[in-house]
Amino acid sequence: MRKLIFTSLITAMAISGSATAAGVAAQPAPSSPAVSGYDKAPWWMKDSVITQTGLVYAEVPANRASFNATFLSVDDSSDKAQAKAIEQTRALNQALARLGKDAVRVTTSFSMRALYEQYKDKDGNKVENQRGDKINGYQVSLNLSLEVRDMSVLEKAYALVMAAAPTNTGNIYFSLQPTNEQNTWMYTEAVKDARVRDALNYALDFEDLNKNLAYGGLKRVDSFFWGTELASSGLPQGRELEILNGLKDKVPPEVFTTPYANPVNGDPQKVRDNLKKAIGLFKAAGYEIKGNRMVNTKTGQPMAFEILLSSPSLVRSVQPFVNSLAKIGVTATLRTVDTSQYINRIRSFDYDMIWYVWGESMNPGNEQRNYWGSESANQPGSQNYAGIADPAVDQLIDMITSARDREEQVAAVHALDRVLLANHFVVPLFYSGEEKIVYWKKLTHPKDLPTYSTGFPAIWWSSEAAKQ
């Protein structure tokens, strides 16, 4: 899993980083990148924590190289000049293509300018006589931008370009573009321990927030399909239990023994008890409080992360959570950005924790892959904001999409909901149990409204018209 997410319908805070949780049979991780002597064991790659805000120095071989070359051609007409430039690089493009389209990617761009007659001004400087009847010819600049994705062919690609005698070339720039395998490994290592994620939930005092900000008008979300027949409850039974037994070695054991329930706060004693539980979970995951800071016992690195928000209006709901975390030595900071920046950052998974709402369907299907599936974990623009890459979750999604009847579909959704909850991928938030509307007193409606809608205007009518 990649990130931690606040979520509501499901509303939650999503954690960035852990693909597999404690109690889950983890998939073999790729070998870790070699690191420099500066930091022999980067803590955020090897310990069960949310990625620290800051820099870690690691030495990883580059797997991308890029450079450009420019070819100039001149002729008496623009068409001839362009054709000459294309012909000049035709053989080069063919040679580069033989190296493999995936190994070397070439982007071509053109620019053109007219060459005017020149004269000397009174100071002896040459000046172009920019008149339509004073054009001597045209110069075309053809620029080839090369991205070498297979480092084994870099030297050959560069030699081919130089052999084509470009007018000028740029420097070679090296970069690292992590593969999906590397990304999954790093995200999994960053926040792989479900106890850490669970501990964060104990620090959220929903009852106090509900009382002070909503006058008791909110309800805590305790399911990814909250408020519907698709929400899991109690312990698994019947067909749902059969499905989970088939995945017994891949799901947390508490799936079979402990119904999911959010911590309950609301008074000072309960708050203290829950914070103690949070500290206990951190301790079991390898943390301790030193100097009023929650630190990793092996590395000494503090537990700290940033919560990215899209609107200042959310600060009043999240700040109490930040204050609560501070009581147990966890440093959480808030950052509110404008809409465009927020969209770009969540599309590229550039955050530690965000507030997000997933809208669920009464007929779940392939959208579940986009929310929780391994294929979408590293796919920019997907809604798998927690970076979940879990084999049990993938199998349950397959069962949902291939269910032959409603009964089988509901059982599979219940199982998926239960597994997602047991892994603590999110910190569930809240939702209102009512839809608040203002309407004209002359309108009326049936006593029993649809379960998931007000039915307006389809089943509302004028009370005066009904009397006629």
C-alpha positions, 0 to 999 in steps of 0.5 A: 500500500502506498498512502493513508487516506481519510475516506467517507462513502466511503469517506476516509484518509488513505495511507500511502505506502503499504501493499500488504498488511501484517498477517497477509502472505506477502509476495516476494519483493524485488531485490532492493536497490544498492545504496551508498555509504551515506545511508546503508539502510534507508529507513523508509525502504526497510521499516514499517512507517509512513514515508518521512517528509524529507530526503534520503540519499540512495545510489540507484543506477540510472535507467533513462538517458536523454539528449537532443540533436539539431539539423539545419538545412537551407533552400530557396523555398520552405518546402524544399528546405523541410524536405531536405531536413527530413531526407538528412535524418531519414537514414538516422531514424531508420537506424534508431528504429532498428535498435527497438522502438521501446529501447529508443524513443524519438520525438521530432520537431521543426522550426523555420525562419526566412533568410532576408537580404542583409545590409549594414546600418550606420554603425556597421552592424548587419541588419535583415531587410525584413520585406517579403520581396527581400527573402533569399531563402528559408532555414529549417531547424529539425530537432530530434529528442531521444529518450534511451530506455535501454541503457545497453544501447545508449552508446550505439544510439549516440554514435549513430546520431553523431555519424549523421553530422548534426549541426549541434548536440546537447548534453546527455542527461541521466535519470531514474524512472522506477519500474512498476516492480520497483515502485511496488517494492518501495511502496510496500516497504514504506507502510507495510505494517497494518498495526501502524495504520490501525494505530492512526485510527485510534488517534481519531476522536470522531465523537468529539469532532461530531459533537463540536463541528456537526452537533451530533449529525454525523455517523462514523463509516465502518464499511467500504459499502456503508449503509447498504446491503453490501456492507459486511457485519458481524463474523463471516457466514455461509457463502462469504465464509467459504470464499474467505476460507479459500483465501485463508493464507492470504488474509489477516486472521482477524477476518475470521475472529473479530468483527470490524469496529472503529474505536469509540472516544467521546470522553477523556478516559476513552481518549486516554485508553485509545491513545494507549492502544495506539502507542501499544500498536506502534510499540509492537511495530517497532516504535517507542516514544523518546523525547516526546517523539515516536521514533523507530527503535532501529533507526531513530527516525521519527514518525512524521507525515504530511496530510494533503488537502484540497480545501481550507474548509477541511482543516477544521475537521483534520486539525483535531486528528493532528493534535491527537497524534501529537500527544503520542509523539507523531508529527503530522502536518497539513498542506492545502493546495489549489485545485490544479496542484491537488489534482496533479499530485493525487494523479501522480500519487505525490502525497503521504495522506489525503482525504478522499471519497469513493462513491460505490455502486449497488452493483459493483464491478470493474471499477473495483479494480481501479479502486483497489486492484494491483494493476492500478496501484502504480497507474497514474490517474487511477483511484487506487490512492492507497496503492493497494496491491494485495493478491487476496483483494485481486481474487475477490474483485475477480469473484465480484466481476464474474459472479453469476447471480446476486447472491454470489456477488453480495457474498464476494463483496462482503468478503472484499469489504471485510478484507479491506477493513482488516488491512486498515488501508484507510482511516474511516471518517463519517457521513450524514445519515440524512439528506437535508433539503428545503421545500415548499410547504405545498409539496408533499411526498409518500410516507416511505421514500426510496432507500437511497434517494429522496425521490424528488421530483419523480414521486413528489406532488402538489398537495393542493392539486391532490385536493382537486 
